[in-house]
């Protein structure tokens, strides 16, 4: 299936479509993130759809959405973020069991499990204070705070409504090491949704026992673009899936009658020209709503990143456009209109000198890739760093290493650099990190051969904003005839946003329902209902060991 851009009218959009077989449904996937890639794979693998009957429409020039990874040793590598993995991501690993790894000798799933057998995460320095590591920090919770956690795990979501985490706990809770490790592992803030916090407590109950060592956390062999996106895209491309890049979908035109809604046209822009794709009732449209990395801005060693808005991309605008007058499509402003509460900064540092790797190894007791996230407990920015196993990028030279980090309190002056993180260049951010590591004397040597690229992401935790039922639409909204919503901003009971698993589960749910397949995605793992899991979590919360 080809979208013939040459048929676009100069001013007046033209509806057009070229079909290989008019009797076959065509499938249009709006957005090129992992939800769309997964939906395309499920359409082919489980729905017997031909690859050339699937088109992915992506506004940027790169597939993969938030699972990105780019750059060179000369210009510096860039990772906007990296999602956490663990063994109970049943939809993710079920999908990738069908996708060959780039090596070609096993599936992506098998590659990940083999890798994590070889390099198990076990932090010897989850927190650092005064330049010294803290091995397996105690949670430091009071009995009242533990009772609140237990109550939240049991309380129905409807009773919590749009309450925040800070509505549930006393102020001292946010001074505990439990909160310090929890919020930096998952990027929660006190003003975020109590419902999302509750879901995380239940969903990851099986990890609580080893939480202060990050035990159970899994990594991909390389960054997630190289380890996940590239193999999945290759698999789709081999089967003829069409990738329409630099194509911004601006609107969906619906036919509405008797409560039934049918997508009739997809309006888009490409290269400054407007066009429309005609959609038949038998065709299907899968729309990724919103974007956590929309409006991301990169800085440099000598410049801070800027703060952009939802007007700097098409994802939020599209959701607002189609949701206007249609409450069943959700309320995007709940998530997109609070940048000061959803933004933070990550930074990727490319190093041509081994000094910093040696310093971190000797301070933490972990080799690269073994320890995971290290949080500077006294950081005004609430900053954390992680040094993954090297090489972290395919083709990365042996004498080059990569560090990633982020800060949650980006508008607060630093401890060593007396400026807000949001106003800092890459050089200043690294200077602050080196201060927390007690490496000021080595700073000149390290910085002389380092490229630190900060990234401001205004919507990165927007999916955690307080919400009520209906703010996120159903995967198959009421009245839908030929379209579904996928990604982080549709509603999936029990599972947790800000995970690859959520995006893939939404895609699997949408495909199975839209194609009327007699199957369901694997059930969400519910370890909180396992007495053994509860016992280990109880002991850990009370400081009794795992």
N, C-alpha and C positions, 0 to 999 in steps of 0.2 A: 504494500500500500504506500503510495507516495502522495504527499501534499505538494502540488505543483505551484510553487511560489510565483512563477512567471505569469500566472493567471490573475494575480491580484490587481484590482483596478487602481488607477492613480489616486482617486479620492473616495470613491464609493466602494465599500467592501463587497467582494464577490463571494457567493457561496459556491464551493467546488469540492469535488471528491473524485478520486480515481480508484476503482475497485478491481481487484483481480477476479472476483467472483461475486456477482451481485446478490446471490442468495446467502452468502456467508456474513454473519454479523462482524462488524468492525469494532475495534476496542481502542479507545482513546484514553490515555493516561496523562493527566495534567500534573506536571511536576516530575522532576527526575531524581528524587531522593530514593532512599531504600524502600519506602512503602510502594512506590510505583514499580521499581525494579522487581520487588517480590511479587506484586500483583501480576506482572507480565509472566514471571516464572510459573506461578500457580495456574494462570490461564493456559499455558502451554502444557505443563506437566500433568495437571489434574483435570483440565477442562478440554483437552484435545483441540485447542485453538492453534491455528497455524501462525507462526511468528510474523509473517508478512501482513497479517490482519491486525497487528498491534502497532500503535504509534505512541511514543512517549514524547510529550511536548514540554521542553525545558527552557526556562527563560535565560539561563546562563550558558556558557560554552563548556560546562563540565557536568558530567553525570555523577550522582552520588549524594547530592544534598549536603547534609551536615557531616557525613562520613567522608571528609575530604583529607587530602594530603598532597602537597605540591612543593615546588621549589627545587633548588640545586645547591650543591656545596658552595658555589661561588656567590649566589645571591641570597642564600639562606633558605632553609626549609620552613614550611608553614603548616601547622595543624591548628585549626580553630578550636577543636576539642577532641575528646575521645570518650566513647561510651564504655561504661563498665559491663563486663560479661560475668556470668556465673552459670553453673551447670544446669539450672532449672529453666533456662530460656528454651522451652520445648519447641515453640514454633520456629525460632531462629535455627536451631540445630537440625530440626526436621527438614527445613527448606535446604539448608546448605549441605545436607547429606546427599543431595542430588546434584550438587554443583562441584565439578572438578577443581581442585586447587591449581594454581598456576604451574606448579611442578608437574601436574598431570598424572601423578602416581597414586593419588587418593583423593577423597572428597575434602572440601573445605572444613567440614565438621570434624573429620578424622584428623586433619592436620592440626586443628586447634586443640583437640583433646590430647593428641600426642605431644604437642608443644607444652601443654600445661602439666603433663606428667613429668616432663624433663625439667621444667622451670616452674616450680610451685611458688606462688606468692606467699611469703611469710615475713612480714615487716618486723625488723628489729629496731625500728625508729619511726613509729607512726606519728609521734609528736616530738618537736625539739623546743627546748627552752634554754635560754642563755648559752646557746651554742652546743648544748649537750643533748644526747638522745634520751628518750624515755621508752623503755622496753615494755610492751604490753601495758599501756596506761590503764589505771582503774577508772571505771565510769564515774564514780563519785556522786551517785544518785542518792537522794534521801528516800525514805520509805513513802513519803507523800508523792514524790515525783514518780517513783515506780508504780504506785497505785494509779496515777494519772495515765501512764503509758498503758497499763493493763486495761483501764477503763476505755481508752481510745480504741484499743484493739477490738473491743467487744461492742462499742456503741454504734448503732446504725448511722449511716452517712446522712440520712435525712434529718437526724437530730442535730448534727453538726452544722448543716447549712453552709453559709459562707464564712464561718468562723476562721480565725487565724490560729496559728500554732501558739502565738503569745497570749491568745485568749484562754488557752487551756492550762498553761503552766505558770508557776510563780517566777519572778525575775531571776532567782538564783539558778533555775534550771539552765539558763543560757550561759552560765559561768562554768558548768560542769564539763569534764572531759568527754562525757558521753555526747553532749550536744556538739562540742568542738569537732569530734571525729565524725559524727553523723552529718552535720551540716556541710563539712568540707568534702566528705565522700560523695554526697548526693546533691550538693549545692542548694540546700534549703536555707531560707532566711526566716526570722521570727514572724514576719508579716505574711508568709505564704500560707496556703490552704491547710487547715487542720485535716480535711478529708484526704488530701494527697499524703500528708504525713502519716495518717492512719493506714492508708493503703500500703505505704512503704513498710511500716511496722509489721503488718500481716504478711506481706509478700516476701519479705526478707528475714522472717523470724529465724530461719535455719542458719543465717549468717551471724546472728548476734553473738553466739558463743565464741567465735573467733574474730570478732569485729575489730578488736584492738590490735590485731596483727594482720588484718585484711585477708585472713584465711578464707578460702573459697572463691576469692575474686580471680577471674580468669583473664588472660590477655591473648590477643592474636599475635602470630609470629612477627608480623610487621605492623605498620600503622593500618588502620581499618580500611582505608582506601585501597591500599595494595593487597591486603589480605581478604577483603570481602567484596568491595565494589568491582574491582578489575576482573576477578573470576566470574562474577555474576553477569557483568556486562558482556564478557566474552561469550558466555553460554547463550545469552539472549541474541547477540549479534549473529552467532553461528546459525541460529534458527530463523533469521530473517527479520527480527524486530526492527522497526524503523525508529531512529532517534532524530527528532527534529529539534536542533539546538538553537539558541538565541531566539526562541519563540515564546513570547509572553502572552498567555491567555488573559484577556481583559474582561470577558463576560461569557456567560452561558445563557443562551436564549431558550426559554422554556415555552412549551405549549401547555396550558393549564385548563383542565375541564373536569368537572365533577370530582374535584379533589385529587385528581391524578396529574402528576407533573412529568413531562417528557422533555429531555434535552433535544432541541431541534437544530440548533447551530452552536458552534464554538467560535467566538470572536477572538482574534489574536492580532498581535503586531510583531512584525519581523523586519529588521533593517529599515525602520521608519515607515513602513507601509502596513496598512491594515488589510485583513482578510477574514474570511469566514469559512468554516468547514461545515458542510451540511451533514446532519446526523439523523439517521432513520430510527424509528421506534425499535427496530430489532438490534440496532447498534448499542454499545454500552460505553459509558463514560465514568472513569474513576478519578476523583478530584482530591488531591492532597490539599488540605486546608491549612492556611497559615504557614509560618516557618520560624523556627527558633533561631536560625542564622541569617534571616533577612536583614539587610542593612549593615552587615558586618563590615568593619573598616580596619584596614591595616595601617600601622605606623611603621617606623624604621628605627635604626639605632639612634638617630638624631631627631626624630619627630614622633609626637604622640598621635594615636589614632583619633579620628573625629567621631562624634556621636551622630548617627544618621537616624532616620525615621522610617515609618512604614511607607512613606511616599517614595523611598529610594529602591523599591522593588515592587513586584506585582502580586505576591502571594496574599498579603493582607488586604490589599485593595480588591482583589478578586472575591475574596470571602465576603467583604463588606458589601460589594455590589450585588452578589446573588442572594445575600441574607436580608437585604432591605425589603421589608414587608413580608418576610417569610420566617417567622419565629422558629419554625421547625428546623431551620438551617443553622441555629445557634446564634450566639452573640459574640462576634469577634472582638469587640471593644473591651470586653471583660479581660482579655488576654493582651491586647496590643496597645492599650491606652495608658500603660503604667511603666514607662521605660525606666524611670528612676528606681523602680522596685523589681525590675526584671533584667537589668544589665549587669554584666561583669566583663572583666578583661582577662584574656589568656595571653600567653607569650610562648613563642618557640625560639629556642636558642641553638644555633649551629656553632659548634666549637671545633677549631683546628688545633687546640692545645689540650693535652690530657690532664692538666692540673686540677680542674674542677672535678672531674670524675674521680680522681684519686682522693681529693678532699672529702667528697660525699661518701665514698666507699669507706674511708677510715673513720668518719664521724658516725655513720649509720650502721656499719657492719653488714650492709647489703651490697651485692654486686649489681650492676645495671640489670633491670628487669626482674629482680627478685623481691625488692622491698615495696614497690608501689609508691603511693602518695605519702609524702612527708610534709606535714603542716607545721609552720612556724607559729607556735601557740601564742607568742607575744606580739605577733605582727598586727599593726594597726590596719593593714590591708586584708588581714586574714588570708595570707598568701600561703600557697602550697606548691611544691615542685615534685616532679617524678622524672627519673631517668630510666627510660625503657631499655630493654635489651638492644644492644647495638649489633648490626645496623638496624635502624628503625625504618629506613626506606630502601626499597630495592635499588641497587646500584650505588648506595651510599659508600664512599671510600672508607677503607679501614682506619685511616688516620683522622676521620671526622666523626664527631659524636653529636647527639641531639638531646636536648633537655626540653621538657614542657612544664608549664606552670600556670597558675591562675590566682586571681585575687577576688574576694567577694565584696570587700568594702572599698570600692574604687574611688569614693569621693572624700576619703579621709587621708590627711597627710601621713607619710610614711614615718618609720622610726629612724631611718638613716638619711633618706632623701625627704626633706620636709615639704613635700608636694603631694597632692592627691595622685593616686595611681593613674587616674584618667587623664592627668596632665603630663604624664611622664613618657619620655622616649624609652626605647629599648635599652639604651645604655644606663639610664637612671633606674629602670626596673631591675636590671641585673646587679647594679650597685647595691640596691636595697636587699636583694636576695643574698648577695655575698656578705653583707653585713650580718644577716641572721645566721649565716653559716660560720661567722667568725673568720672570714677569709679576706679581710681588708688588705692585708699585706700582699696577697697574691692577686688582688683585683686588677692591677695594671697589666700583668701578664695575661690573665684570662681574657680581659676585655679587648686587648689588642688583637686577638685572633678569634673573636666571637661576633656573630651577627644575631642580634635579638630582635625579633619582629613581634610587637604587641598587636593584639586584635581586640577591638571593642565590639561587643555583641549586644545590641540593645534589647533583644527579645529572648535571650538564651534561657531564662527560666520563666518565661511568660506562661508556660503551661502549668506552673505551680500557683498562679494567682488564685485567690479565693473565688469560689464559683458555687453555683447552685445547679440543680437539675435543669437541663435544657440549655445551659450555656454552651455545652458541647453537644453537637447533634449526633443522632444515631448514625451508625455506618450506613444503614439503609434508611434514609429519613422517611417519615410518613408521606405517603402519596407518590413515592418514587416509582417510575416505571423502568427507566433505563440508566440510572446513575447511582453512584455510591460515593461516600466520603471515606478517606483513608488518612493515615498519618497520626500525628500527636494530638490533634485537636478534635477528634471524634470520640464518642463515648464507648468504652469497653469496660463493662463491670469487672471489678476485682483486680485487673492488671494495672501497672503503674507507668505513667508517662516518663519522658526523658530517658527512654531505653530503646534500643534497637528492637527488642522483643515486642514492644507496643506497636511500632510501625508495621512490623511483619505480621503480627496477629490481626491488625486491622485489615491488611491486604488479603490475608487468607479468609477472614470472615466475609469480606466484600465479594471476593471471587466465588466462594462456595454458595453464597446466597443469591447473587445475581445470575449465576448459571444454573441455579436450582439443583446443585449437586447433592447427592445423598451422603453428605459427610460434614463434619464439623472440625474446626481447629482443635488441637490437643487442649485439654483442660488446663487452666492456670494452676501451677503447683501451689498447694495449700499446706505448707509445712506447719503453719500455726495450729493445725488440727492434729498434728502428730505428737503424742505425749512425750516422745524422746526429744523432739525439737523444743517443745515447751520447757522441759526440764533443764536442758542446756541453757536456754535463754534465761530462765529464772535464776539459775546459778550465776550467770554472767552479769545480769542486772544488779544482783545483790552483792557482787564482788567476791563470789565464792569460787571463781575459776570456771572454766568451761565444763 
